Amino acid sequence: MESLLVSALVVAIAEIGDKTQLLAIILATRFKKPVPIILGILVATLANHALAALAGSLASGFFGGVWFKWAIAISFIAMAAWALIPDKADDDMPGGKGRYGVFLTTTIAFFLVEMGDKTQIATVALGARFHDVLWVAAGTTLGMMAANIPAVYLGEAATRIVPLKYVRLGAALIFLGLGVWTGLEAFRT
């Protein structure tokens, strides 16, 4: 249960102001069809984060030991620094409905934009930390949906309600805490 709750909290906070959340806002303002957008985000996130959590879990199995724990601790601390850097919407975001419709356009765009994103990398680290692909993927997906459903429904207004500077700072502190926690566990080993 810890892996589910920690994963959900970390990703929900890290996602606020992230480029995938900006993509959700852009898609919502362009398509004005929240249900297929939300379902597309859900499918893309489940696929992307299940693979990321699996990669983290498998990597930790191959690279076990104290040095790998230190690498995970350092990756969380690096994520803390990265969380402080604001994301901007990419210029190549999808335009009109395209030939695939709102759901498929959202699914493909969201999956691709999430590749290498800080929430995906956090999912890899969480998978390595907790060794529980199912609960980590479920938690990170829950966190993504918690951050993106309001963004889809509120659109640009969401970015004015939440002070992103403070949310980024909160995300950085959570990542830093996870890094220190994992580092202390590595130190005790």
Secondary structure, DSSP 4 states (H G I P E B T S, - for coil): -HHHHHHHHHHHHHHTT-HHHHHHHHHHHHH--HHHHHHHHHHHHHHHHHHHHHHHHHHHHHT-SHHHHHHHHHHHHHHHHHHTSPP---TT---S-TTTHHHHHHHHHHHHHHTT-HHHHHHHHHHHHH--HHHHHHHHHHHHHHHHHHHHHHTHHHHHHS-HHHHHHHHHHHHHHHHHHHHHHHHH-
